[in-house]
Amino acid sequence: MKITPDHLARGAFIYIRQSTVDQLANNHESRRRQYGLADRARALGWTDVTVIDDDLGRSGSGVSRPGFERLLAAICEGRVGAVFAIEASRLARNGRDWSMRMERMNRAIQTTACCWA
């Protein structure tokens, strides 16, 4: 998807998550790369960059993820021009999960860019 002035007029949201406490303790490179996505968003032209890292150490399955819920709310409110994540699995576990999330955000997501590192 091409980045447009409409995307840049809204915020870039960086979603950071590592699934376990062990990953937090031992996988510093992944966390460094994920936080580096904020610099990537700025390099692409965003000035309003929000980093959501509330879900560090939380698994994606069956666990409350307040940061992810905050991201979904911002998308549905139309405040998000782009979502940056290290990989799509940070946002959805599988195709069915992805489809359900996209349907939930159908109108807002059509104008939101998703960027994977």
N, C-alpha and C positions, 0 to 999 in steps of 0.2 A: 504494500500500500504506500502510495506517495504521501509524504508529509505536506500538508497544506497550511495556509495561514489560519484556517479554522482550527486545526489541531493545535497550532502554536499559541492561539489565543486562550486555550484552556490549559490546564496543568498537565505536567508529566508526572505520573505516579510510579514509583519504584517499589515493587513488592519483593521483600526479602524474607526468606524462610529457610531454616534448616530443621529437619524433622525431629532430631533427637538431641538430647543433652550431650551425648557422646560426639555427635557431629559438631556441635558448638565448641566442644573442648579440643577436638582434634583436626578439624577441617577448616583451618584459618584461610586457606587460599580461596575456597568457595565463598566464604563471607566477604573477603577482600574484593573478589570479582563482582559479587552482587552489589556491594556499596559503590563500586566503580561505575555501575550503570547510571548513577546520578550525573557523573561527569560526561558520560556518553549522551545523555539527554540534553545537557547544556551545550555540548558540541554540536548537536543537531538543531539548536536554536531555541530551546525552551528556557525561559527565565524563571518560571514558576515550577519548581521541582519539589515534590513531596516524597519523602522516604517513609515507607511503612514497614517497620521491623518488629511490630508487636508480637509476631507469631514465631519468633526464634525458639527452637526447642519443642515446637508443637507439631505433632503428626497431622497429616491431612485427612486422616480417616477417623471419623467418630469423635473428634476433639473440637471443642469450641475454638474458633480462630477469630478473635476480635479484630485483628488487623485486616484480615480478608473481608470481613463484613463491612469494615470502614471503606475499603476499596470499592466493593460492590455498591455501597450507598453513594459514593462520589460519582461512580459511573452513571448510575441511574438518575442522579441529579444533574447530569450533563456537565460536570466540572472537569472531566478527564479528557484530555486530547490524546494521550497515549499511556499505555501500561507497559512498563519494562519489567521483565523477570528473566532470571538466568536460563530458564527453560519452561516450556508450557506445563510440565508436571507440577510446577509450583502453584499453578492456578486450578488445574483439574487433573484427576487421577487417570481418566480414560476418555474415550470418545463420547460415551453416553453421558458422563458427568459434564464434559465440555458442552455438549448439546443442550443439556438442561440449564446450565448457567447462561448460555447464549440466549436461549429462549426467554429466560427470566429478565434479561437486560436488552431484549431485542431492539427496541428503538434507540436507546442510548448507544449501544455498542456499534451500531452501523456507522457511527461517525467517530469512533475511537480506534486509534492505531494500537496494535499490540506488537511489541518488539521483544525478541528473544536474543540473548547474548550468544 
